[in-house]
Amino acid sequence: MTYPIRPIDEAEWPAFSGVLEEAFGWTPHPTQKERYKAETEFDRTLAAFDGDVIAGVTSIFSFTMTVPGAQLPVAGVTSVSVLASHRRRGLLTALMRRQLADIRERGESVAALYASEATIYSRYGYGRAASELSFQIRKHGSAFVKNAPQDPELRLRVAKPADVRAEMEQLFASVVSARPGRYERRSQTWTGLLADEEFDQRGAGPLRSVLAEDDRGVRGYALFRIKSSWDDNGVPDSELKLYELEAADPAAYALLWRSVLDRDLVSRIEAGTRPVDDPLIALLADTRQLRARWGDELWIRLVEVDRALTARAYSAPVDVVIEVEDDICPWNARRWRLTADLTGAECKPVEDQPDMTLPVTALGSAYLGDGLLMESLAAGLLREHTPGTVRALGTAMSWSPKPWAGLTF
Ligand SMILES: CC(C)(COP(=O)(O)OP(=O)(O)OC[C@H]1O[C@@H](n2cnc3c(N)ncnc32)[C@H](O)[C@@H]1OP(=O)(O)O)[C@@H](O)C(=O)NCCC(=O)NCCS
């Protein structure tokens, strides 16, 4: 059975949103639904129809995302849902195939997503490309190393987030290109991030912010909530939930973390998503105090291998012939010679003997610089025909800082 697929118009929005609510078991407040609608790019939605019924959906945010050494238009895939009545009939597969063709036609060479389950997307060519850590830090035990940076010109300013939105937006825009995986935020994204209705607070109190600044302006900010409590013995036992901490330089970064970690009456700090190379790891004298938990973050799909590979920068010179396997986007499935140095890259179709044979997922995993090609080689998941070439490509594709988007879409 086939299910016609097309973008929806605005009148079909309730049915589109209904599929997502049903599939995720999500019961949004009407205000949350309005926010979701305001963020939706209707021309980039796709719905699969069973007669008049919308049975499967997906959509895209048109991002500018940082990749190693560049910023690119990237398709941010979201809202992927199929009704329980129609699951496992191939709707997702049909939606993914159509969506990848649309992305290619629009000229984007890379797609990105957050996966609700890690087992879904590799069959469509997405590779796990970024990871995150979450920290559970107790205040006592959070001392910094002795040589942590300090700048006497810096001072803190406590402010309501809504009052300093423009300053935070400006600071974020100044740091977005510093790390692969970060994406430029639209106004609606900030509205969602700073949303502070009672249902947004989930019992953890209003959103709060503190800025680090000097006479020349803002150098960083932290966004958090405080779940206030005392234990049965009357000892303060509040929890600080950190949402964002962004800074333009190390001294501002250290000061903001100190402000969060030293907060009076708070005994625990929960930072839900942080990069795997968060400078906090080097700043803490006792890194065990992070109580870090690892998780996958962004998944990346190279929609056009050659354009994607030439759009990013490389950490070392490399010259390899890669044979790419890709049964969803067959235009990628062939041999390519990638030649790159510190000044640029070229990727040309060739008929030469390959140095390695790779599934397109492996290139997606390596694309943002997380070093995952080496991990795949060590796991025996890659076929290397010329010894040493996977290491050479993996080294060239590695990047610092490590990729991290930092905000789920
Ligand atoms: C995930 C979801 C979209 C899959 O839709 P679907 O139409 O049932 O998927 P398909 O029938 O096209 O399945 C294609 C393949 O993926 C597999 N698959 C689908 N969902 C899977 C899952 N959650 N875990 C593992 N495998 C899955 C199917 O078994 C099938 O495998 P096969 O090709 O080897 O037979 C649907 O189950 C859903 O809406 N889940 C809840 C919401 C959600 O998690 N969305 C993803 C947001 S990132």
PDBQT file of the ligand as one rigid body, heavy atoms in Angstrom, charges set to zero:
ROOT
HETATM    1  C1  LIG A 501       9.943   5.793  14.933  1.00  0.00    +0.000 C 
HETATM    2  C2  LIG A 501       8.699   5.797  14.052  1.00  0.00    +0.000 C 
HETATM    3  C3  LIG A 501       8.599   7.144  13.362  1.00  0.00    +0.000 C 
HETATM    4  C4  LIG A 501       8.873   4.670  13.023  1.00  0.00    +0.000 C 
HETATM    5  O1  LIG A 501       7.875   4.768  12.035  1.00  0.00    +0.000 OA
HETATM    6  P1  LIG A 501       7.386   3.496  11.172  1.00  0.00    +0.000 P 
HETATM    7  O2  LIG A 501       6.535   4.029  10.082  1.00  0.00    +0.000 OA
HETATM    8  O3  LIG A 501       6.851   2.466  12.063  1.00  0.00    +0.000 OA
HETATM    9  O4  LIG A 501       8.757   2.983  10.557  1.00  0.00    +0.000 OA
HETATM   10  P2  LIG A 501       8.895   2.038   9.266  1.00  0.00    +0.000 P 
HETATM   11  O5  LIG A 501       7.710   1.123   9.190  1.00  0.00    +0.000 OA
HETATM   12  O6  LIG A 501       9.192   2.864   8.070  1.00  0.00    +0.000 OA
HETATM   13  O7  LIG A 501      10.179   1.211   9.698  1.00  0.00    +0.000 OA
HETATM   14  C5  LIG A 501      11.299   1.086   8.917  1.00  0.00    +0.000 C 
HETATM   15  C6  LIG A 501      12.306   0.227   9.612  1.00  0.00    +0.000 C 
HETATM   16  O8  LIG A 501      12.726   0.852  10.840  1.00  0.00    +0.000 OA
HETATM   17  C7  LIG A 501      12.498  -0.049  11.931  1.00  0.00    +0.000 C 
HETATM   18  N1  LIG A 501      12.107   0.801  13.057  1.00  0.00    +0.000 N 
HETATM   19  C8  LIG A 501      11.142   1.716  13.067  1.00  0.00    +0.000 A 
HETATM   20  N2  LIG A 501      11.059   2.295  14.264  1.00  0.00    +0.000 NA
HETATM   21  C9  LIG A 501      12.030   1.747  15.033  1.00  0.00    +0.000 A 
HETATM   22  C10 LIG A 501      12.435   1.923  16.368  1.00  0.00    +0.000 A 
HETATM   23  N3  LIG A 501      11.827   2.816  17.159  1.00  0.00    +0.000 N 
HETATM   24  N4  LIG A 501      13.471   1.203  16.829  1.00  0.00    +0.000 NA
HETATM   25  C11 LIG A 501      14.095   0.298  16.024  1.00  0.00    +0.000 A 
HETATM   26  N5  LIG A 501      13.726   0.083  14.723  1.00  0.00    +0.000 NA
HETATM   27  C12 LIG A 501      12.701   0.799  14.248  1.00  0.00    +0.000 A 
HETATM   28  C13 LIG A 501      11.426  -0.956  11.478  1.00  0.00    +0.000 C 
HETATM   29  O9  LIG A 501      11.432  -2.159  12.182  1.00  0.00    +0.000 OA
HETATM   30  C14 LIG A 501      11.777  -1.149  10.010  1.00  0.00    +0.000 C 
HETATM   31  O10 LIG A 501      12.878  -2.021   9.939  1.00  0.00    +0.000 OA
HETATM   32  P3  LIG A 501      13.120  -2.915   8.621  1.00  0.00    +0.000 P 
HETATM   33  O11 LIG A 501      13.318  -1.938   7.489  1.00  0.00    +0.000 OA
HETATM   34  O12 LIG A 501      14.355  -3.678   8.950  1.00  0.00    +0.000 OA
HETATM   35  O13 LIG A 501      11.876  -3.729   8.476  1.00  0.00    +0.000 OA
HETATM   36  C15 LIG A 501       7.419   5.535  14.851  1.00  0.00    +0.000 C 
HETATM   37  O14 LIG A 501       7.556   4.302  15.521  1.00  0.00    +0.000 OA
HETATM   38  C16 LIG A 501       7.093   6.596  15.855  1.00  0.00    +0.000 C 
HETATM   39  O15 LIG A 501       6.376   7.543  15.561  1.00  0.00    +0.000 OA
HETATM   40  N6  LIG A 501       7.637   6.482  17.105  1.00  0.00    +0.000 N 
HETATM   41  C17 LIG A 501       7.311   7.398  18.174  1.00  0.00    +0.000 C 
HETATM   42  C18 LIG A 501       7.868   8.813  17.936  1.00  0.00    +0.000 C 
HETATM   43  C19 LIG A 501       9.353   8.820  17.674  1.00  0.00    +0.000 C 
HETATM   44  O16 LIG A 501      10.137   8.263  18.429  1.00  0.00    +0.000 OA
HETATM   45  N7  LIG A 501       9.750   9.498  16.590  1.00  0.00    +0.000 N 
HETATM   46  C20 LIG A 501      11.135   9.668  16.211  1.00  0.00    +0.000 C 
HETATM   47  C21 LIG A 501      11.526  11.044  16.611  1.00  0.00    +0.000 C 
HETATM   48  S1  LIG A 501      13.269  11.359  16.469  1.00  0.00    +0.000 SA
ENDROOT
TORSDOF 0
